[in-house]
């Protein structure tokens, strides 16, 4: 026997998105605080039952607050300069003649 649910309510989460579009000059290894934001939401609801009128009113107040901060740390990687340095180091190793290690001489064993 299969029972189907009727009148189901699904509440999806509420979300919001904030962004900043700007241009700044920051030195290599430096950091900058782009800015911050805050928000507040408040709502009031008053409900009175139909037969009792204002005798038994139902009131509710809800509020929410939030804030955020955005900062950026900067590291500049000059890949062309890194490639040039690696290629130069590789060329230096190829042009240097390989040094031969001196041969190790062993003493002869005494014979019995």
N, C-alpha and C positions, 0 to 999 in steps of 0.2 A: 504494500500500500504506500503510495507516494502522497505526501502532503505538501502543497504549495503554500508559500508564505504570501499573504496578501497585505497590501497597504504598508509595505516596508519603506522606511525613509532612511536615506543615506546622506549624512552630512559631510560634505567635502571640506578639507581644510582651507582656510583663507590664507593667502600669501600676498606679499607686495614686493616689488622690485624697485631698487633705487640705483642710480648710476651717476657718474661724474665724467664729463668730457672736458679735458683741459690739456694745456701744454706747459711744461716747466723745464727749466735747465737745472740739472743736478750733477755735481761732480762725481767722478768714478768712486764708488765705495760709499757715497753719501746716502742720506735718506731724507724724505720729505713727508710732512703730514698734509694730505690732500684736503682733509676736512672731516666734518662730522655731521650727523643729522639726528634729530629726535622727533618723536611723534607721540601724540596723545589722542585717545578716543574715549568719549564718554556718552552714555545713552541713558535716558530716563524713560521708564514705562509705568503707566498707571492704568490699572484695570479695576473696574467695579462690577460685581455680579449684577445681573439684570434685576432681580427682585429686591435686593437690599440697598441698591443705589449707593449713596455716599456713606452709608453706615459702616460697611466693612470694605473699604477700598484696599486694593493690593498695589503696592508700589515697589519698584526695584530700580536701583541705580548701578550701572556697571561702568567700569573704566579700565583702560589698559594704557600702558606707557612703554616706550622702548627707545633705545638710542643706539648709535653705532659710530665707529671711527674708522677711517680708511687711511692707511699709510703705505708708502712704497719705499723699498730698499733697492738701490741701483748698483749693479756690477756690470761694467762694460767689458766684453770679451772681443778683442780685435783678432778675429780668426785669421785674417791675411797676415798679420804680424807674427802670429804663432806659427803659421805654416812656413814663413820665411826663416824664422829662427830654427825650426826643426830641420828644414832642408839644409841650412848652413851648417848645423851641427853634424848632419849625416855626411856632407861633402868633406868636412874636416877629417872625419874618421876614415874616409876612403883615401884621402891624399897622404895621410901619415903612413910611412913604411912600418910594416909589422916588425917588431923587435923579436929576435930569436932568443929564447931562454937558453942560458948556458947549460951544457950537458952535465948531468950529475955523474960524478965518478965514484964508483964504489970500491972500497978496499977489497982486495982478494981475500977469500977465506983461507984460514990456515989449514993445511992438509994434515991429517993424522998419520 
